[in-house]
């Protein structure tokens, strides 16, 4: 082989060997970087900035369950920078994600703060970001689950409550058909049928009222409302019921107070309390409806001397379809929705409902609403008609309840 060819061959061999050496060095450096990344306990660049911008609780922990970085909201669940995670459940989830090398999601019961704080339902997701570090993100889903449970209960309870009067109507209509030759029986069954239809209509109306209160974000017909007129309408609306039950409704308290809201909704709320008080009061007793001003809050209290509510059940009285006395409620046609409507109606007006009750001593429900200034009624009086001028237009007829 000639000398030039040998030189070229040697040069080619050198290039190949050099490239191989360079490739080995690059591969070694990459392997070292990967190894350092897997074994490093330092939080990767940008992770702390990401955590600082998160609204949900989140943190990064190492193999010893020590928190290295966290979002501002994470401290409420016991995560603090430089400290070991306080929750054993969170430690377990982070360890499983790190050992398996893949993300894991679980729903856990965790406390927001120290005991006796109520446990919250939290969706936890843990994702490994290196061999030693794990990112844990938490989301409080307690309210979402509560709302979903309320929706399921509402649908189930509504279906159950509607089945009773619907079934009764069906049976009574069949009974009337079979007793067609007996006028006395027909009248008896017809009266019971009418009672069930009335109960069904009341239940449907209450469900619709409650649905409207829960579905709408804003009140539609907001104006200055006279508490005197609200109480008068509520009491007069149940005067026949009070007479039938031989219960006297007594009014008292401060006059001339005003609030902002919808008169119809407020009247229905107060009326529901009056109706409940009458239904649960013994014959010959009195139901009191009092109004007073507490600083800038108008209080409307409805008091009865009925069976009362045990303290263990008082937190449930505003639940849908809850009845303190099932037998009495069935007998009086109660739907179990009245107090729930009261609660939502008052909350929509920026107020609250309070309850005081003792078994065998009676109950007092108090509606508290923000007071508003009395409107200037002088400015809305109609102008007097000029004498001596005739109008070809027809004089409008005032609506019922209006002043001509």
C-alpha positions as CSV (number, residue, x, y, z in Angstrom):
1,X,0.0,0.0,0.0
2,X,1.4,3.4,-0.9
3,X,2.2,6.0,1.7
4,X,-0.6,8.5,0.9
5,X,-3.2,5.9,1.3
6,X,-1.8,4.9,4.6
7,X,-1.9,8.5,5.8
8,X,-5.6,8.8,4.7
9,X,-6.5,5.6,6.4
10,X,-4.8,6.7,9.7
11,X,-6.6,10.0,9.5
12,X,-9.9,8.3,9.0
13,X,-9.3,5.9,11.9
14,X,-8.3,8.9,14.1
15,X,-11.6,10.7,13.3
16,X,-13.6,7.6,14.1
17,X,-11.8,7.1,17.4
18,X,-12.2,10.8,18.3
19,X,-15.9,10.8,17.5
20,X,-16.4,7.7,19.6
21,X,-14.5,9.3,22.5
22,X,-16.6,12.5,22.2
23,X,-19.8,10.4,22.1
24,X,-18.8,8.5,25.3
25,X,-18.0,11.8,27.1
26,X,-21.3,13.4,26.1
27,X,-23.2,10.2,27.1
28,X,-21.4,10.2,30.4
29,X,-22.2,13.8,31.1
30,X,-25.8,13.3,30.3
31,X,-26.0,10.3,32.5
32,X,-24.4,12.3,35.3
33,X,-26.9,15.1,34.8
34,X,-29.8,12.6,35.0
35,X,-28.4,11.0,38.0
36,X,-27.9,14.4,39.7
37,X,-31.5,15.4,38.8
38,X,-32.8,12.1,40.2
39,X,-30.9,12.3,43.4
40,X,-30.9,16.1,43.9
41,X,-33.1,17.5,46.7
42,X,-33.1,21.0,45.2
43,X,-36.4,22.3,43.9
44,X,-36.2,22.7,40.1
45,X,-36.1,26.3,38.8
46,X,-39.5,27.8,38.2
47,X,-41.4,25.5,40.6
48,X,-41.4,28.0,43.5
49,X,-42.7,30.7,41.3
50,X,-45.5,28.4,40.0
51,X,-46.5,27.5,43.6
52,X,-46.6,31.1,44.6
53,X,-49.2,31.8,41.9
54,X,-51.5,28.9,42.8
55,X,-54.8,29.5,44.6
56,X,-55.1,25.8,45.6
57,X,-52.9,24.4,48.5
58,X,-49.8,22.7,47.0
59,X,-46.3,21.8,48.1
60,X,-43.1,19.9,47.1
61,X,-41.7,17.4,49.5
62,X,-38.7,15.1,49.6
63,X,-38.2,11.5,50.6
64,X,-38.3,12.4,54.3
65,X,-41.7,14.1,53.8
66,X,-40.1,17.5,54.5
67,X,-41.8,20.4,52.7
68,X,-39.3,22.3,50.5
69,X,-41.7,24.7,48.7
70,X,-45.4,25.5,49.0
71,X,-48.2,27.7,47.9
72,X,-49.6,30.3,50.3
73,X,-52.8,28.3,50.9
74,X,-51.0,25.1,51.9
75,X,-50.4,26.1,55.5
76,X,-54.0,25.7,56.4
77,X,-53.6,21.9,55.9
78,X,-50.5,21.8,58.2
79,X,-47.7,22.2,55.5
80,X,-44.9,24.5,56.5
81,X,-41.6,25.1,54.7
82,X,-38.7,23.1,56.2
83,X,-41.1,21.0,58.4
84,X,-42.3,17.4,58.0
85,X,-45.8,17.0,56.7
86,X,-48.2,16.6,59.7
87,X,-50.8,14.4,58.0
88,X,-49.9,10.7,57.8
89,X,-52.4,10.4,54.9
90,X,-50.6,13.0,52.9
91,X,-47.2,11.3,53.6
92,X,-48.6,8.0,52.4
93,X,-50.0,9.5,49.1
94,X,-46.7,11.2,48.4
95,X,-44.7,8.0,49.1
96,X,-46.9,5.9,46.8
97,X,-46.5,8.4,44.0
98,X,-42.7,8.5,44.5
99,X,-42.3,4.7,44.7
100,X,-44.5,4.0,41.6
101,X,-43.1,6.8,39.6
102,X,-46.6,7.9,38.4
103,X,-49.3,10.3,39.6
104,X,-51.9,9.2,42.1
105,X,-55.2,10.8,43.1
106,X,-57.3,10.2,46.3
107,X,-60.0,11.9,48.3
108,X,-59.0,12.3,51.9
109,X,-60.6,13.7,55.1
110,X,-58.2,16.4,56.3
111,X,-58.5,19.1,59.0
112,X,-58.1,22.8,58.1
113,X,-56.0,23.7,61.0
114,X,-55.7,22.0,64.4
115,X,-58.4,20.1,66.2
116,X,-61.3,20.6,66.9
117,X,-61.5,22.0,63.3
118,X,-64.0,20.1,61.2
119,X,-62.5,17.6,58.8
120,X,-62.8,18.6,55.1
121,X,-63.2,16.4,52.1
122,X,-60.1,17.1,50.0
123,X,-59.1,15.8,46.5
124,X,-55.3,15.1,46.7
125,X,-53.1,14.5,43.7
126,X,-49.4,13.6,44.0
127,X,-47.0,13.6,41.1
128,X,-43.3,12.7,41.2
129,X,-41.1,15.4,39.6
130,X,-37.8,13.6,40.4
131,X,-36.6,10.5,42.2
132,X,-36.6,12.4,45.5
133,X,-39.2,15.1,45.0
134,X,-43.0,14.9,44.8
135,X,-45.5,17.6,44.0
136,X,-48.8,17.4,46.0
137,X,-51.8,19.5,45.0
138,X,-54.9,19.7,47.2
139,X,-58.4,20.9,46.4
140,X,-61.1,21.4,49.0
141,X,-64.3,19.8,47.5
142,X,-66.4,19.8,50.7
143,X,-68.9,22.4,49.5
144,X,-69.2,20.8,46.1
145,X,-69.9,17.4,47.6
146,X,-72.3,19.0,50.1
147,X,-74.3,20.7,47.3
148,X,-74.3,17.5,45.3
149,X,-75.6,15.6,48.3
150,X,-78.3,18.2,48.9
151,X,-79.3,17.9,45.3
152,X,-79.6,14.1,45.5
153,X,-81.5,14.4,48.8
154,X,-83.8,17.0,47.4
155,X,-84.7,14.9,44.4
156,X,-85.2,11.8,46.5
157,X,-87.2,13.5,49.1
158,X,-89.3,15.4,46.6
159,X,-90.1,12.1,44.7
160,X,-91.0,10.5,48.0
161,X,-93.2,13.4,49.2
162,X,-95.0,13.6,45.8
163,X,-95.8,9.9,45.7
164,X,-97.9,10.0,48.9
165,X,-100.6,12.5,47.7
166,X,-100.5,11.3,44.1
167,X,-101.1,7.7,45.4
168,X,-103.8,8.9,47.7
169,X,-105.6,10.7,44.8
170,X,-105.4,7.6,42.7
171,X,-106.9,5.4,45.4
172,X,-109.6,7.8,46.4
173,X,-110.7,8.3,42.7
174,X,-111.0,4.5,42.5
175,X,-113.0,4.4,45.7
176,X,-115.4,7.1,44.4
177,X,-115.9,5.0,41.2
178,X,-116.7,1.8,43.2
179,X,-119.0,3.8,45.6
180,X,-120.9,5.5,42.8
181,X,-124.2,4.1,44.2
182,X,-123.6,5.4,47.7
183,X,-123.9,9.2,47.9
184,X,-122.7,9.4,51.5
185,X,-119.5,7.5,50.6
186,X,-119.0,9.5,47.5
187,X,-119.1,12.7,49.5
188,X,-116.8,11.3,52.1
189,X,-114.2,10.2,49.5
190,X,-114.6,13.4,47.6
191,X,-113.8,15.5,50.6
192,X,-110.7,13.4,51.3
193,X,-109.7,13.7,47.6
194,X,-110.0,17.5,47.8
195,X,-107.8,17.5,50.9
196,X,-105.1,15.5,49.1
197,X,-105.3,17.7,46.0
198,X,-104.9,20.8,48.2
199,X,-101.9,19.2,49.9
200,X,-100.4,18.3,46.6
201,X,-100.9,21.8,45.3
202,X,-99.3,23.3,48.4
203,X,-96.3,21.0,48.1
204,X,-95.8,21.8,44.4
205,X,-96.0,25.6,45.2
206,X,-93.6,25.3,48.0
207,X,-91.1,23.4,45.8
208,X,-91.4,26.0,43.1
209,X,-90.9,28.8,45.6
210,X,-87.8,27.2,47.1
211,X,-86.4,26.5,43.6
212,X,-86.9,30.1,42.6
213,X,-85.1,31.3,45.7
214,X,-82.2,29.0,45.1
215,X,-81.9,29.5,41.4
216,X,-82.1,33.3,41.1
217,X,-78.9,35.3,41.9
218,X,-80.7,38.6,42.5
219,X,-84.0,39.8,43.8
220,X,-86.2,41.1,41.0
221,X,-88.6,43.6,42.6
222,X,-86.5,45.3,45.2
223,X,-88.0,48.4,46.9
224,X,-88.5,49.9,50.3
225,X,-90.7,47.5,52.3
226,X,-92.8,48.5,55.3
227,X,-92.4,45.8,58.1
228,X,-95.8,46.9,59.4
229,X,-97.4,45.9,56.1
230,X,-95.5,42.6,55.9
231,X,-96.5,41.6,59.4
232,X,-100.1,42.6,58.8
233,X,-100.3,40.6,55.6
234,X,-98.7,37.6,57.1
235,X,-101.0,37.6,60.2
236,X,-104.2,38.2,58.2
237,X,-103.2,35.5,55.7
238,X,-103.5,32.9,58.5
239,X,-106.3,34.3,60.5
240,X,-108.7,31.6,59.4
241,X,-106.2,28.9,60.4
242,X,-105.7,30.5,63.8
243,X,-109.4,30.6,64.4
244,X,-109.8,27.0,63.4
245,X,-107.0,26.0,65.8
246,X,-108.4,28.3,68.5
247,X,-105.1,30.1,68.7
248,X,-104.8,33.9,69.2
249,X,-102.2,35.8,67.3
250,X,-100.9,38.8,69.2
251,X,-98.9,41.6,67.6
252,X,-96.6,44.1,69.2
253,X,-93.3,46.0,69.1
254,X,-91.9,48.9,67.2
255,X,-93.8,50.5,64.4
256,X,-92.6,52.3,61.3
257,X,-89.6,50.2,60.4
258,X,-88.5,49.6,56.8
259,X,-86.1,47.3,54.9
260,X,-85.1,46.8,51.3
261,X,-86.4,43.8,49.5
262,X,-89.3,42.0,47.8
263,X,-92.5,42.4,49.7
264,X,-94.0,39.1,48.5
265,X,-91.0,37.0,49.5
266,X,-90.7,38.7,52.9
267,X,-94.5,38.3,53.5
268,X,-94.2,34.6,52.6
269,X,-91.3,34.1,55.0
270,X,-93.0,35.7,58.0
271,X,-96.3,34.0,57.1
272,X,-94.5,30.6,57.1
273,X,-93.3,31.3,60.7
274,X,-96.8,32.3,61.8
275,X,-98.3,29.2,60.2
276,X,-95.8,27.0,61.9
277,X,-96.4,28.6,65.2
278,X,-100.2,28.2,64.9
279,X,-99.9,24.5,63.8
280,X,-97.7,23.6,66.8
281,X,-99.5,25.6,69.4
282,X,-102.1,24.0,71.7
283,X,-105.7,25.2,71.7
284,X,-106.4,28.3,73.7
285,X,-102.7,29.5,73.5
286,X,-101.3,32.6,72.0
287,X,-98.8,33.2,69.2
288,X,-96.7,36.4,69.5
289,X,-95.4,38.4,66.6
290,X,-93.0,41.1,67.8
291,X,-90.9,43.7,65.9
292,X,-88.0,45.7,67.3
293,X,-84.9,47.6,66.2
294,X,-81.5,46.2,67.3
295,X,-79.0,49.0,66.3
296,X,-79.3,48.8,62.5
297,X,-81.0,45.5,62.3
298,X,-84.8,44.9,62.2
299,X,-85.9,41.9,64.2
300,X,-89.2,40.1,63.5
301,X,-89.8,37.4,66.2
302,X,-92.5,34.8,66.1
303,X,-93.1,33.0,69.4
304,X,-95.3,30.0,70.2
305,X,-95.9,27.9,73.3
306,X,-95.9,24.6,71.5
307,X,-94.0,21.3,71.8
308,X,-90.6,22.9,71.3
309,X,-87.6,21.4,69.5
310,X,-84.8,19.4,71.2
311,X,-81.4,21.0,71.1
312,X,-80.0,18.0,69.2
313,X,-82.5,18.6,66.3
314,X,-82.4,22.4,66.1
315,X,-79.6,22.4,63.5
316,X,-81.9,20.4,61.2
317,X,-85.1,22.4,61.3
318,X,-84.1,24.4,58.2
319,X,-83.5,21.3,56.1
320,X,-85.9,20.5,53.3
321,X,-88.8,18.2,54.4
322,X,-87.6,18.0,58.0
323,X,-90.6,17.9,60.5
324,X,-90.2,18.3,64.2
325,X,-93.4,16.3,64.8
326,X,-94.2,14.0,61.9
327,X,-97.7,13.1,63.0
328,X,-98.8,16.7,63.7
329,X,-97.3,17.8,60.4
330,X,-99.2,15.2,58.4
331,X,-102.4,16.0,60.2
332,X,-102.1,19.7,59.5
333,X,-100.9,19.3,55.9
334,X,-97.4,20.5,56.5
335,X,-94.9,20.0,53.7
336,X,-91.6,20.4,55.6
337,X,-90.4,23.1,53.3
338,X,-91.7,26.2,55.1
339,X,-88.6,26.9,57.3
340,X,-86.2,26.1,54.4
341,X,-88.0,28.8,52.4
342,X,-87.7,31.2,55.3
343,X,-84.0,30.6,55.6
344,X,-83.3,31.1,51.9
345,X,-85.6,34.1,51.6
346,X,-84.0,35.9,54.5
347,X,-80.5,35.1,53.3
348,X,-81.3,36.5,49.9
349,X,-82.2,39.8,51.7
350,X,-78.8,39.8,53.5
351,X,-80.2,38.7,56.8
352,X,-80.3,35.6,59.1
353,X,-82.8,33.5,61.0
354,X,-82.2,32.6,64.7
355,X,-83.9,30.0,66.7
356,X,-84.5,29.6,70.5
357,X,-86.5,26.6,71.6
358,X,-87.0,24.4,74.6
359,X,-89.1,21.2,74.7
360,X,-92.6,21.7,76.2
361,X,-91.9,25.5,76.5
362,X,-92.2,26.6,72.9
363,X,-90.0,28.2,70.2
364,X,-89.0,31.6,69.0
365,X,-87.9,32.2,65.4
366,X,-86.3,35.6,64.8
367,X,-85.8,37.1,61.3
368,X,-83.0,39.7,61.3
369,X,-82.8,42.1,58.3
370,X,-80.7,45.2,57.6
371,X,-82.7,48.3,58.3
372,X,-83.3,50.9,55.6
373,X,-84.4,54.5,55.9
374,X,-88.1,55.2,55.6
375,X,-88.9,56.5,52.0
376,X,-90.2,60.0,51.4
377,X,-93.9,59.2,50.9
378,X,-94.7,62.9,50.3
379,X,-92.8,63.0,47.0
380,X,-94.9,60.2,45.5
381,X,-98.4,61.6,46.2
382,X,-100.5,62.1,43.0
383,X,-101.0,65.7,41.8
384,X,-104.5,67.1,42.2
385,X,-106.6,67.3,39.1
386,X,-107.2,70.8,37.8
387,X,-110.8,71.9,37.9
388,X,-112.7,73.1,34.9
389,X,-110.9,71.0,32.4
390,X,-112.3,67.9,30.8
391,X,-110.3,65.1,29.5
392,X,-111.4,62.8,26.6
393,X,-109.3,60.0,28.0
394,X,-111.0,57.4,30.2
395,X,-110.2,57.7,33.9
396,X,-108.1,54.7,34.9
397,X,-109.7,52.3,37.3
398,X,-107.5,51.7,40.3
399,X,-106.2,48.2,40.9
400,X,-107.4,46.3,43.9
401,X,-105.7,47.6,47.0
402,X,-104.6,50.9,45.3
403,X,-105.8,54.3,46.3
404,X,-107.8,56.2,43.7
